[in-house]
Amino acid sequence: MRPGADVVVVGGGPAGAMAAMTLAARGVSTLLLDKKRFPRDKPCGGGIRYGVLRRFPALADYLRTTVEIHEIRKVRMEGPSGASLLAESDEPFYLTLRRTEFDAALLARARAVGARVLEAVRVTDLLFSADGVANDLLRANILWTTEGFQAWLAVVIADTWKTAPFIGLLVLAGLQIIPAEVYEAAKVDGSSAWRTFWRITLPLVKPALVVAVLFRMLDVLRMFDLPFVLIGPQKKSTQTLSLLAYNDMSNLHFGPAAAYATVLFAYVAVVAYAFVRLLGADIVGRGVGGGR
Ligand SMILES: Cc1cc2nc3c(=O)[nH]c(=O)nc-3n(C[C@H](O)[C@H](O)[C@H](O)COP(=O)(O)OP(=O)(O)OC[C@H]3O[C@@H](n4cnc5c(N)ncnc54)[C@H](O)[C@@H]3O)c2cc1C
């Protein structure tokens, strides 16, 4: 499944539909995809602020004709003492509607102005389906989500891609606390860029790096969702302890499931302890030499 679009918008909720609508209306070739089918179930109250319609007047006319909207113009508030207050306005305070209808109407509008919409498609399908981006880039025909090394690789790539921004932010925070003076001193001493990186940046950013690796390590050890949705359950190449526990629990083998969960807990605890004791991960932010 090739994107075949300049912009891929993931998620067909109000944010995604509005983004796709705006881009498509400006002539950008846009593909919007959502893992659900619309109208989708959504745990959401049935209202929006009137300001929303005021802010998008062109859209308001369309929504008024496609969605059943009730305007709330009068509100009575009553206190425990029995005192009450009636607020009344010519302009509605609030609108009530069915959110499933509202969201589906926004998506239909995005379609109408030219966005291509794919329902029941996950963003990872675009990458790893047989005719997806990965095969396109490699000019290969690998069945990424079938049992084997390629399934493991697909999970590794997807997980790295998914969590890289988080790690980037953690490391950026670590880099930002390195004082500028140490770089100035290195410059005065004639240190080369490589030496400055090796002797200053790396040692000073090490606490943040160790914490970042620790967080990722703990996340990876208990990984469940990604292999489960991307590859599927009971695949040897992407089996994790959480998946083993889930499989046994689904077959009502509660004993082995509990055993897997307990081993996972011990495993995670040992790795976390090793990181804190051996590598000096500073998870509570005491700073260098703190907490003595
Ligand atoms: C219980 C509850 C009550 C609420 N009540 C109100 C209310 O009364 N009034 C109000 O204005 N707001 C309410 N909200 C908030 C409102 O629902 C959200 O602000 C709004 O839905 C956010 O829109 P969105 O487009 O950002 O995200 P969403 O509407 O959550 O849309 C995100 C979409 O992305 C899709 N998606 C996620 N991952 C992938 C993937 N990997 N591949 C493909 N698709 C993916 C999901 O299927 C989903 O359809 C409520 C929220 C909750 C939880």
The ligand as an SDF file (V2000), in Angstrom:
LIG
                    3D

 53 58  0  0  0  0  0  0  0  0999 V2000
  -14.6450   10.7660   27.7890 C   0  0  0  0  0  0  0  0  0  0  0  0
  -14.4020   11.9540   26.9010 C   0  0  0  0  0  0  0  0  0  0  0  0
  -15.3560   12.9400   26.7910 C   0  0  0  0  0  0  0  0  0  0  0  0
  -15.1550   14.0530   25.9720 C   0  0  0  0  0  0  0  0  0  0  0  0
  -16.1290   14.9770   25.8490 N   0  0  0  0  0  0  0  0  0  0  0  0
  -15.9750   16.0420   25.0070 C   0  0  0  0  0  0  0  0  0  0  0  0
  -17.0350   16.9780   24.7710 C   0  0  0  0  0  0  0  0  0  0  0  0
  -18.1240   16.8660   25.2920 O   0  0  0  0  0  0  0  0  0  0  0  0
  -16.7960   18.0190   23.9570 N   0  0  0  0  0  0  0  0  0  0  0  0
  -15.6070   18.1820   23.3180 C   0  0  0  0  0  0  0  0  0  0  0  0
  -15.4470   19.1590   22.5690 O   0  0  0  0  0  0  0  0  0  0  0  0
  -14.5830   17.3060   23.5010 N   0  0  0  0  0  0  0  0  0  0  0  0
  -14.7480   16.2330   24.3110 C   0  0  0  0  0  0  0  0  0  0  0  0
  -13.7250   15.3250   24.4870 N   0  0  0  0  0  0  0  0  0  0  0  0
  -12.4480   15.5740   23.8350 C   0  0  0  0  0  0  0  0  0  0  0  0
  -12.5050   15.2100   22.3460 C   0  0  0  0  0  0  0  0  0  0  0  0
  -12.9470   13.8780   22.1960 O   0  0  0  0  0  0  0  0  0  0  0  0
  -11.0880   15.3480   21.8080 C   0  0  0  0  0  0  0  0  0  0  0  0
  -10.6050   16.6340   22.1140 O   0  0  0  0  0  0  0  0  0  0  0  0
  -11.0470   15.1890   20.3110 C   0  0  0  0  0  0  0  0  0  0  0  0
  -11.6060   13.9680   19.9100 O   0  0  0  0  0  0  0  0  0  0  0  0
   -9.5960   15.2420   19.8700 C   0  0  0  0  0  0  0  0  0  0  0  0
   -9.5850   15.0910   18.4840 O   0  0  0  0  0  0  0  0  0  0  0  0
   -8.3200   14.5070   17.7490 P   0  0  0  0  0  0  0  0  0  0  0  0
   -8.5950   14.5610   16.2830 O   0  0  0  0  0  0  0  0  0  0  0  0
   -7.0950   15.2070   18.2400 O   0  0  0  0  0  0  0  0  0  0  0  0
   -8.1680   12.9910   18.2760 O   0  0  0  0  0  0  0  0  0  0  0  0
   -9.1890   11.7570   18.1570 P   0  0  0  0  0  0  0  0  0  0  0  0
  -10.6080   12.1970   17.9950 O   0  0  0  0  0  0  0  0  0  0  0  0
   -8.8730   10.8680   19.3100 O   0  0  0  0  0  0  0  0  0  0  0  0
   -8.7170   11.0590   16.8020 O   0  0  0  0  0  0  0  0  0  0  0  0
   -7.4940   10.3610   16.6860 C   0  0  0  0  0  0  0  0  0  0  0  0
   -7.7010    9.2850   15.6250 C   0  0  0  0  0  0  0  0  0  0  0  0
   -6.4340    8.7140   15.3120 O   0  0  0  0  0  0  0  0  0  0  0  0
   -6.6240    7.3510   15.0170 C   0  0  0  0  0  0  0  0  0  0  0  0
   -5.3350    6.6560   15.1870 N   0  0  0  0  0  0  0  0  0  0  0  0
   -4.5880    6.5520   16.3050 C   0  0  0  0  0  0  0  0  0  0  0  0
   -3.4680    5.8410   16.0700 N   0  0  0  0  0  0  0  0  0  0  0  0
   -3.5130    5.4950   14.7540 C   0  0  0  0  0  0  0  0  0  0  0  0
   -2.6220    4.7400   13.9160 C   0  0  0  0  0  0  0  0  0  0  0  0
   -1.4950    4.2020   14.3700 N   0  0  0  0  0  0  0  0  0  0  0  0
   -2.9570    4.5710   12.5980 N   0  0  0  0  0  0  0  0  0  0  0  0
   -4.1180    5.1010   12.1340 C   0  0  0  0  0  0  0  0  0  0  0  0
   -4.9970    5.8120   12.8940 N   0  0  0  0  0  0  0  0  0  0  0  0
   -4.6860    6.0180   14.1920 C   0  0  0  0  0  0  0  0  0  0  0  0
   -7.6770    6.8920   16.0150 C   0  0  0  0  0  0  0  0  0  0  0  0
   -8.4040    5.7670   15.5250 O   0  0  0  0  0  0  0  0  0  0  0  0
   -8.5960    8.1320   16.0890 C   0  0  0  0  0  0  0  0  0  0  0  0
   -9.7170    8.0090   15.2340 O   0  0  0  0  0  0  0  0  0  0  0  0
  -13.9270   14.1970   25.2810 C   0  0  0  0  0  0  0  0  0  0  0  0
  -12.9550   13.2030   25.3950 C   0  0  0  0  0  0  0  0  0  0  0  0
  -13.1820   12.0910   26.1890 C   0  0  0  0  0  0  0  0  0  0  0  0
  -12.1210   11.0270   26.2780 C   0  0  0  0  0  0  0  0  0  0  0  0
  1  2  1  0
  2  3  1  0
  2 52  2  0
  3  4  2  0
  4  5  1  0
  4 50  1  0
  5  6  2  0
  6  7  1  0
  6 13  1  0
  7  8  2  0
  7  9  1  0
  9 10  1  0
 10 11  2  0
 10 12  1  0
 12 13  2  0
 13 14  1  0
 14 15  1  0
 14 50  1  0
 15 16  1  0
 16 17  1  0
 16 18  1  0
 18 19  1  0
 18 20  1  0
 20 21  1  0
 20 22  1  0
 22 23  1  0
 23 24  1  0
 24 25  2  0
 24 26  1  0
 24 27  1  0
 27 28  1  0
 28 29  2  0
 28 30  1  0
 28 31  1  0
 31 32  1  0
 32 33  1  0
 33 34  1  0
 33 48  1  0
 34 35  1  0
 35 36  1  0
 35 46  1  0
 36 37  1  0
 36 45  1  0
 37 38  2  0
 38 39  1  0
 39 40  1  0
 39 45  2  0
 40 41  1  0
 40 42  2  0
 42 43  1  0
 43 44  2  0
 44 45  1  0
 46 47  1  0
 46 48  1  0
 48 49  1  0
 50 51  2  0
 51 52  1  0
 52 53  1  0
M  END
$$$$
